[in-house]
Amino acid sequence: MKKYTPIALALLAALSFNVQASTQDANAPVPVQLPEMTVEPSVAEVSLTSLTAEQLVEAANREVVDIAKVDVVSKPAVEALKQQLENAKPGEEITIAPGRYADLGVVELTADGITVKAEQPGTVLLTGLVQLVVKGDDITLDNLVFTEGGPAERFGGVRLEGMRNILQNSTFYYFNDDYAYEPDERRSEYPRYLWVSLWGKDGKVINNRFEGKHKRGTLIGIQKNIDDKADNHLIEGNIFYSQKKNRYNELDIKEAIRYNGNSWEAIRIGDSKSSQWPSRTQFVNNLLVDSDGERELISIKSSENRIAGNTIFESAAMISLRHGKANVVENNVIIGNNKQDTGGIRIYDEDHVVRNNYLVGLRGSGGQIAGNADVRGGVVINTGIIDVKNNEKLDESVKGKELNKQWTPKNVTVENNTMVDVEFGMVHGNQGHRVSLFDNSEVEAIFTGDHISFSSNVVYNEGEGLQALRADPATPLTSPTYRDEIYFGQVHGIDGVPKGVSQQKPNYIKVGDFYQFAEGGADVSKLHVLTADEIGPSYRLQVAPKS
């Protein structure tokens, strides 16, 4: 028997009373206004339909720093700062006076327990080519601004090595310049430069702002070691804004589009070779706005991570469980605002849990999709190249089945998610699989998700042409289970719906612009739309508008 939350029970009771007192069609939904006492005060009441990117990232209540008033520091003063940083004593606090410090180059911080901070938040601008390599332990970088230049080495303006190191209250603003950026001669591939990389353990990247990454390379990369020691990093309270590809015509080279269009993620946690080991990184309570780098916005390539409480707005990308096992994706709010190529969560590999996420206004690909390949739906269960039903595994030593290939989904739990006004809701994908990123030959044998559990999800699509379920009859899931599912909207590629799925229009109340459904879906009391007034740095930069 289905168990209802207190909110759902109150709603059902109200609906029961309303149906008895009404003469309308018994099959029609009844949007019921409950008494105020039934809605918990913690519920986020927001107007999702009127939000703009500018409202989310404005940071109107933050102190303004006019960087036009920050003077250039002399070369001797820059060199003196570099020497001070590299020769710091354990436990020392280094406070930097306001100024533009150009071309520090690669600076290694080796002393444990030091703090490097701006005298006044946001007034220390590290310009030109710079990279702070944090090699010691318990080091904090605070209040710094990286702009008008770029990383001195491809792994970023900041490399957090060592243990328990922190980057906080800092800003990366259009940090795209001064390094070589041309396609190579071998295969016309553009270089990949990160902004931040994490190599050690127990690192923290908290309350920073990353704006205007417009050259190839993951913004934040977590470089997991190939071992069973978890990273335990925390990435929290950060703002990611305006990540774009092809601003330098990287995709004009037709034979190189596939790889030049790759490696534009906001964050990548691990890589394929380390993917079967736990990272246990938490990417929580971050705001991602207008980030159109590539299909993978949040790219998970390791195990046992948690992606939770994030707000994703008008970003033509998805949360991608690309490699690794037992990752949890929960309580995220994804708002597409009808922008083309917006999507939700795509799934490979095993033992994941996807629950209590709220997705609205997604437009997977403008409707121009052949088959199910590359659909950016609400929740996409992709095909893979191994027979997980019979326990086949990817193996780095097996040619054609290496760890960077597609691990077929297995034992995945998808529960209590809400999708409203989405072009494609639940998708049983038929992903096209190629031999490699550099070889477009198709892999012939592909396999479908095995033992996928769907429970209490609601897809609510009133618009014409919006698909609640998109399946491919040629590649049905094996041994899926469905319990208390609501798919209201068109169903494509399947005759009827599986047992455990209803196509009846569900009942709901509006909480702000969130839909709280009686029959299931997300508990909206656990959701919150983040803005730059509550996360990110304590200041905001006043700069001339970027063209």
matplotlib code that plots the C-alpha trace (Angstrom):
import matplotlib.pyplot as plt

x = [0.0, 1.3, 2.5, 1.7, 3.6, 1.7, 1.3, -0.1, -2.5, -3.9, -4.2, -6.1, -8.4, -9.2, -9.7, -12.1, -14.2, -14.1, -15.1, -18.2, -19.3, -18.6, -20.6, -17.6, -16.3, -15.0, -12.0, -10.9, -8.2, -9.1, -6.5, -7.4, -6.4, -5.7, -6.0, -2.7, -2.0, -1.5, 1.5, 4.7, 6.4, 9.7, 8.3, 10.1, 7.5, 8.9, 7.6, 9.4, 7.7, 8.9, 12.5, 15.3, 19.0, 19.8, 17.6, 19.3, 22.9, 22.5, 23.6, 21.9, 22.5, 26.2, 28.8, 29.9, 33.6, 34.4, 37.5, 38.1, 39.4, 41.9, 45.4, 48.1, 50.9, 54.6, 56.6, 58.9, 55.8, 54.4, 57.7, 57.8, 54.3, 55.4, 58.4, 56.3, 53.8, 56.5, 58.5, 55.6, 56.0, 53.6, 50.5, 51.3, 48.5, 49.3, 47.1, 47.4, 46.9, 44.5, 45.9, 46.2, 49.0, 50.0, 51.7, 52.6, 53.2, 53.2, 53.4, 53.8, 52.4, 54.1, 53.8, 51.0, 48.2, 48.7, 45.9, 46.2, 43.5, 42.7, 42.9, 39.5, 37.3, 37.4, 40.1, 43.1, 43.0, 45.4, 45.8, 47.8, 49.1, 48.9, 48.5, 48.4, 49.6, 48.5, 50.9, 50.7, 47.9, 45.2, 45.7, 43.0, 42.7, 40.2, 38.6, 40.8, 39.8, 41.2, 40.5, 42.1, 44.3, 44.3, 45.8, 49.6, 49.2, 46.3, 45.1, 43.9, 44.4, 44.2, 45.4, 44.3, 46.7, 47.4, 44.8, 41.9, 42.7, 40.1, 39.2, 36.5, 34.8, 36.7, 35.8, 36.9, 35.7, 36.2, 39.6, 40.1, 43.1, 46.9, 47.5, 48.0, 44.6, 44.9, 44.0, 47.0, 48.4, 47.8, 44.0, 42.9, 42.1, 41.9, 43.7, 41.7, 42.4, 40.6, 40.0, 40.3, 41.5, 41.5, 44.1, 44.2, 41.7, 39.0, 39.2, 36.6, 35.5, 32.8, 31.0, 32.8, 31.6, 32.7, 31.6, 32.3, 34.3, 34.3, 37.3, 37.6, 38.3, 36.3, 35.7, 36.3, 38.1, 38.4, 41.4, 40.6, 43.4, 43.0, 42.5, 39.9, 40.6, 37.7, 38.3, 35.6, 35.6, 32.9, 31.8, 29.1, 27.4, 29.1, 27.7, 28.4, 27.3, 27.6, 29.7, 29.7, 31.4, 32.2, 32.9, 36.3, 34.8, 36.1, 33.3, 34.1, 36.5, 34.0, 36.2, 37.0, 33.6, 33.1, 36.2, 36.3, 32.7, 33.7, 35.3, 33.2, 31.7, 31.0, 32.4, 33.9, 34.3, 36.8, 37.6, 37.0, 40.1, 39.3, 35.5, 35.0, 36.5, 34.7, 35.2, 32.4, 32.5, 29.5, 28.3, 25.5, 23.6, 25.2, 23.6, 24.2, 22.8, 23.1, 25.8, 25.7, 29.2, 28.1, 25.7, 27.4, 27.0, 27.7, 29.8, 30.2, 33.0, 33.5, 31.5, 29.5, 29.1, 26.1, 24.6, 21.9, 20.0, 21.4, 19.5, 20.1, 18.5, 18.4, 21.4, 21.5, 23.0, 22.3, 23.5, 25.4, 26.1, 28.6, 30.9, 30.9, 28.5, 26.1, 25.8, 22.8, 21.1, 18.4, 16.4, 17.7, 15.6, 16.1, 14.4, 14.6, 12.4, 11.6, 15.2, 16.3, 18.5, 17.8, 17.6, 17.6, 19.6, 21.2, 22.3, 24.9, 26.5, 25.0, 23.4, 22.4, 19.5, 17.7, 15.0, 13.0, 14.2, 11.9, 12.3, 10.2, 10.1, 12.7, 13.0, 15.2, 16.2, 13.6, 11.8, 14.4, 15.5, 16.0, 15.1, 16.1, 19.8, 21.1, 17.6, 17.9, 14.9, 13.9, 15.4, 17.2, 18.1, 20.7, 21.9, 25.4, 27.9, 28.1, 25.6, 25.1, 22.2, 24.8, 27.3, 29.6, 31.9, 34.0, 37.7, 40.6, 42.5, 39.9, 40.1, 36.8, 35.4, 37.7, 36.5, 35.9, 33.1, 29.4, 28.6, 25.0, 22.7, 21.7, 20.0, 19.1, 16.3, 14.3, 11.7, 9.6, 10.7, 8.4, 8.6, 6.2, 6.0, 8.9, 9.4, 10.6, 9.9, 11.0, 13.3, 14.4, 17.3, 18.8, 22.1, 24.4, 27.7, 30.9, 34.2, 35.9, 35.8, 38.1, 36.6, 33.0, 32.5, 29.4, 29.4, 27.1, 26.1, 24.3, 22.3, 19.5, 19.1, 18.5, 16.5, 15.6, 13.1, 10.6, 8.5, 6.1, 7.4, 5.0, 5.3, 2.7, 2.6, -0.5, 1.1, 0.5, 3.4, 5.0, 6.0, 5.6, 7.4, 9.7, 10.8, 12.4, 10.5, 13.7, 15.6, 13.2, 14.5, 15.1, 13.3, 12.1, 9.6, 7.0, 5.1, 2.6, 3.9, 2.0, 2.8, 0.3, 1.1, 1.9, 3.6, 5.9, 7.5, 5.5, 2.0, 0.2, 2.0, 3.6, 1.7, 2.2, 1.9, -1.2, -1.9, -4.7, -4.3, -3.0, -4.3, -2.2, -1.9, 0.3, 3.0, 4.4, 4.9, 5.8, 3.3, 2.7, 1.0, -1.2, -0.2, 3.6, 6.4, 8.8, 8.1, 8.4, 9.1, 12.6, 13.2, 14.7, 15.6, 19.0, 20.1, 23.3, 21.9, 22.4, 25.4, 28.6, 31.0, 30.2, 30.8, 30.0, 32.3, 31.3, 32.7, 32.1, 29.6, 31.0, 30.1]
y = [0.0, 3.5, 5.6, 9.3, 12.3, 14.6, 17.2, 14.6, 13.2, 16.7, 17.3, 14.0, 14.8, 18.2, 16.6, 14.0, 16.7, 18.8, 15.9, 15.1, 18.7, 19.2, 18.4, 18.4, 15.4, 12.9, 12.2, 15.8, 17.1, 19.5, 22.2, 22.7, 25.6, 24.1, 26.1, 27.9, 25.7, 22.6, 24.2, 24.1, 27.5, 26.0, 25.5, 27.7, 30.1, 31.4, 32.6, 30.2, 31.6, 35.1, 34.4, 35.8, 35.0, 38.5, 38.3, 35.1, 36.3, 40.1, 39.9, 43.2, 43.0, 42.5, 45.2, 46.7, 46.7, 49.0, 47.4, 50.3, 52.1, 49.3, 50.4, 48.4, 47.2, 47.6, 44.6, 44.7, 44.6, 41.6, 39.8, 40.6, 39.1, 35.9, 35.6, 36.2, 33.4, 30.9, 31.6, 31.7, 30.2, 27.6, 29.2, 32.7, 35.0, 36.9, 39.9, 41.5, 45.2, 46.3, 46.2, 44.5, 42.0, 41.0, 37.8, 36.1, 33.0, 29.6, 30.1, 27.2, 27.4, 24.8, 25.9, 24.3, 26.3, 29.6, 32.0, 34.2, 36.9, 40.3, 43.2, 44.1, 41.5, 41.7, 44.3, 42.0, 41.3, 38.5, 39.3, 38.0, 34.4, 33.0, 29.7, 29.2, 25.7, 24.8, 22.0, 22.3, 21.3, 23.4, 26.4, 29.0, 31.3, 34.0, 37.1, 36.9, 37.9, 36.2, 38.2, 40.0, 37.0, 33.2, 30.1, 29.9, 26.1, 24.1, 22.8, 26.2, 29.4, 27.4, 23.9, 22.5, 19.8, 18.6, 18.1, 20.2, 23.2, 25.9, 28.3, 30.7, 34.0, 34.5, 35.4, 34.1, 36.7, 36.1, 34.5, 33.4, 35.3, 35.4, 31.7, 30.1, 29.0, 27.6, 24.2, 21.8, 20.5, 16.8, 16.8, 20.4, 20.1, 23.2, 23.1, 22.5, 24.9, 24.5, 27.3, 25.2, 21.7, 19.6, 16.9, 16.3, 15.2, 17.0, 20.2, 22.9, 25.3, 27.4, 30.7, 31.6, 33.1, 31.7, 33.9, 34.0, 30.8, 30.9, 28.8, 25.0, 23.1, 22.0, 24.9, 22.8, 19.4, 16.9, 14.8, 11.6, 9.1, 5.5, 4.1, 3.4, 6.4, 8.9, 12.5, 13.9, 17.3, 19.9, 22.2, 24.4, 27.8, 28.7, 30.6, 29.4, 31.9, 32.2, 29.3, 29.2, 27.2, 28.3, 31.9, 31.4, 29.3, 26.0, 24.2, 25.6, 22.7, 20.0, 17.0, 18.0, 19.0, 15.9, 16.5, 20.3, 20.2, 18.1, 19.2, 22.2, 21.0, 23.3, 20.5, 17.1, 14.8, 12.1, 10.6, 7.3, 5.5, 6.3, 6.0, 2.7, 4.1, 6.4, 10.1, 11.0, 14.5, 16.7, 19.2, 20.9, 24.2, 25.7, 28.0, 27.3, 29.9, 30.2, 27.5, 26.0, 24.5, 21.0, 18.2, 17.4, 20.4, 18.4, 15.4, 12.5, 10.1, 8.5, 6.8, 7.6, 11.4, 13.5, 16.2, 17.9, 21.2, 22.9, 25.3, 25.0, 27.7, 28.1, 25.9, 23.8, 20.8, 18.0, 16.4, 13.4, 10.2, 9.3, 6.8, 5.4, 3.8, 4.6, 8.4, 10.3, 13.1, 14.7, 17.9, 19.8, 22.4, 22.5, 25.3, 25.3, 28.3, 26.7, 27.2, 24.8, 21.9, 22.1, 18.7, 17.0, 13.9, 11.3, 7.9, 5.3, 2.7, 1.1, 1.6, 5.3, 7.0, 9.9, 11.3, 14.4, 16.5, 19.1, 19.8, 22.4, 23.9, 21.7, 21.6, 18.7, 19.5, 21.7, 18.5, 17.8, 14.4, 11.2, 8.2, 8.5, 9.2, 12.1, 13.1, 15.7, 14.5, 14.8, 11.5, 9.6, 5.9, 5.4, 2.3, 1.0, -1.4, -4.1, -6.9, -5.9, -8.4, -11.1, -9.2, -8.0, -5.1, -2.5, -3.3, -1.0, -4.1, -5.2, -3.4, -1.8, -2.2, 0.3, 2.3, 5.4, 3.6, 3.5, 1.3, 0.1, 1.3, -1.3, -1.3, 2.4, 3.9, 6.8, 8.0, 10.9, 13.3, 15.9, 17.0, 19.8, 21.1, 19.1, 18.2, 14.7, 13.4, 9.8, 8.6, 5.1, 6.1, 4.5, 6.2, 6.0, 4.5, 5.2, 3.4, 6.5, 10.2, 10.2, 7.3, 7.7, 4.0, 2.7, -0.1, -2.8, -4.6, -2.3, -3.2, -1.6, -0.6, -3.6, -3.6, 0.1, 0.9, 3.8, 4.8, 7.7, 10.0, 12.5, 13.8, 16.5, 17.7, 19.7, 21.2, 19.7, 17.5, 17.2, 13.6, 12.1, 8.9, 8.4, 4.8, 3.0, -0.2, -1.7, -1.3, -2.0, -2.0, -5.4, -6.2, -2.7, -2.1, 0.7, 1.6, 4.5, 6.3, 9.2, 9.9, 12.6, 13.5, 11.8, 8.4, 7.6, 4.3, 2.0, 0.5, 1.5, 2.0, -0.6, -1.9, 0.5, 3.6, 5.8, 8.3, 10.0, 13.7, 14.1, 16.4, 19.2, 22.4, 25.3, 26.3, 29.4, 28.1, 24.6, 21.8, 19.6, 16.5, 14.3, 11.1, 11.5, 13.5, 15.7, 17.0, 20.7, 21.5, 20.2, 22.5, 25.9, 28.2, 29.8, 33.3, 35.3, 37.2, 34.1, 32.3, 33.2, 35.9, 38.7, 41.3, 41.9, 43.4, 46.5, 46.1, 47.5, 45.3, 42.4, 42.3]
z = [0.0, -0.9, 2.0, 1.7, 3.2, 5.6, 2.9, 0.5, 3.1, 3.8, 0.1, -0.5, 2.4, 0.8, -2.6, -1.2, 0.3, -2.9, -5.1, -3.0, -3.1, -6.8, -9.9, -12.3, -14.2, -11.7, -13.8, -14.0, -11.7, -8.9, -8.1, -4.4, -2.2, 1.2, 4.4, 5.1, 8.1, 5.9, 4.1, 6.1, 6.4, 5.2, 1.7, -0.9, -2.4, -5.6, -9.0, -11.3, -14.4, -13.9, -12.8, -14.9, -14.9, -14.0, -10.9, -9.7, -10.1, -9.4, -5.7, -5.0, -1.2, -1.6, -1.1, -4.4, -5.4, -8.3, -9.8, -12.1, -9.0, -8.2, -9.2, -11.0, -8.6, -9.6, -10.8, -7.7, -5.5, -7.5, -7.1, -3.4, -3.0, -4.8, -2.5, 0.6, -0.5, -1.4, 1.8, 4.2, 7.7, 9.0, 10.5, 9.0, 7.8, 4.7, 4.1, 0.6, 0.1, -2.7, -6.2, -9.6, -9.3, -12.8, -14.0, -10.7, -12.7, -10.9, -7.1, -4.8, -1.2, 0.9, 4.5, 6.5, 8.1, 6.3, 5.2, 2.1, 1.9, 0.6, 3.0, 1.6, -0.1, -3.8, -4.1, -4.8, -8.5, -9.8, -13.5, -16.3, -16.1, -12.5, -10.7, -7.0, -6.2, -2.7, -1.7, 2.0, 4.3, 6.0, 3.7, 3.1, 0.0, 0.8, -1.0, -4.1, -7.7, -10.8, -13.9, -17.0, -17.6, -17.3, -15.7, -16.0, -16.4, -17.7, -14.4, -13.3, -11.5, -8.3, -7.7, -4.4, -3.4, 0.1, 2.8, 4.1, 1.8, 1.1, -1.6, -0.4, -1.0, -4.3, -7.9, -11.3, -13.8, -17.5, -16.7, -20.3, -21.6, -22.0, -22.6, -26.0, -27.5, -31.0, -32.4, -32.6, -35.8, -35.0, -35.0, -34.8, -31.1, -28.8, -25.4, -22.2, -19.4, -16.0, -13.6, -10.4, -9.8, -6.6, -6.1, -2.4, 0.2, 2.2, 0.1, 0.2, -2.6, -0.9, -1.6, -4.8, -8.1, -11.4, -14.3, -18.0, -18.8, -22.6, -23.5, -23.6, -20.4, -17.3, -14.9, -11.7, -12.1, -9.2, -10.1, -8.2, -7.6, -8.7, -5.2, -2.7, -0.5, -0.8, -1.6, 0.7, -1.0, -0.4, -3.3, -1.7, -2.1, -5.4, -8.3, -11.9, -14.5, -18.3, -19.4, -23.2, -26.0, -29.5, -28.7, -30.4, -33.3, -31.9, -33.7, -37.1, -37.7, -38.8, -38.4, -34.8, -33.6, -31.4, -29.3, -29.4, -28.2, -25.2, -21.9, -21.1, -17.9, -14.9, -12.7, -13.3, -10.3, -11.2, -14.6, -16.3, -15.0, -11.4, -11.8, -9.9, -6.7, -4.2, -4.3, -1.8, -2.9, -2.1, -4.7, -2.8, -2.7, -5.8, -8.4, -12.1, -14.5, -18.3, -18.5, -22.0, -22.2, -23.2, -22.5, -19.2, -16.8, -13.7, -14.8, -12.3, -13.1, -9.7, -7.1, -3.9, -4.6, -3.6, -5.9, -3.8, -3.3, -6.4, -8.6, -12.3, -14.5, -18.3, -18.8, -22.0, -20.3, -17.8, -14.6, -16.0, -14.0, -16.7, -14.8, -11.3, -8.9, -6.0, -6.6, -5.1, -6.9, -4.8, -4.0, -7.0, -8.9, -12.6, -14.5, -18.2, -18.9, -22.3, -23.5, -26.2, -25.2, -21.5, -19.8, -16.4, -15.4, -17.6, -16.2, -16.8, -14.5, -11.3, -7.9, -8.2, -6.4, -8.1, -5.9, -5.0, -7.9, -9.5, -13.2, -15.1, -18.6, -20.2, -24.0, -24.8, -28.4, -30.0, -31.1, -33.8, -32.6, -34.7, -32.5, -28.9, -29.3, -27.3, -26.0, -23.2, -21.2, -17.5, -16.5, -19.2, -18.8, -21.5, -23.2, -22.8, -24.5, -21.9, -20.9, -17.2, -17.0, -17.2, -15.0, -17.8, -16.7, -18.4, -18.0, -18.8, -20.1, -22.6, -26.0, -26.9, -23.3, -21.5, -18.6, -20.7, -22.6, -21.6, -18.6, -19.1, -16.2, -13.6, -10.2, -10.4, -8.1, -9.6, -7.0, -6.1, -8.8, -10.4, -14.0, -15.2, -18.8, -20.1, -23.8, -22.8, -19.3, -18.6, -21.4, -22.1, -24.4, -27.4, -27.2, -30.2, -29.2, -31.1, -30.8, -29.3, -29.1, -32.1, -34.0, -35.3, -36.1, -34.4, -31.7, -33.0, -29.7, -27.2, -24.1, -22.2, -18.6, -16.2, -13.0, -13.0, -10.2, -10.8, -7.9, -7.2, -10.0, -11.6, -15.1, -15.7, -19.3, -20.4, -23.5, -26.9, -28.1, -24.7, -24.0, -20.5, -21.6, -24.6, -25.1, -28.0, -28.9, -30.3, -26.9, -24.0, -20.4, -18.9, -15.6, -14.8, -12.0, -11.8, -8.6, -8.3, -11.4, -13.0, -16.7, -17.8, -21.4, -24.6, -24.6, -27.5, -28.7, -26.5, -26.7, -23.6, -20.4, -18.0, -15.0, -12.1, -14.4, -14.6, -17.3, -15.3, -14.7, -11.1, -8.4, -7.0, -5.1, -6.0, -3.5, -5.0, -8.5, -7.4, -8.0, -4.9, -6.2, -4.0, -5.9, -5.5, -7.0, -5.1, -1.6, -2.3, 1.3, 0.6, -2.3, -2.5, -5.4, -4.6, -5.5, -5.3, -2.3, -0.1, -1.6, -3.4, -2.3, 0.3, -2.4, -6.1, -8.7, -10.6, -14.0, -17.5, -19.4, -21.4, -25.1]

ax = plt.figure().add_subplot(projection="3d")
ax.plot(x, y, z, "-o")
ax.set_aspect("equal")
plt.show()
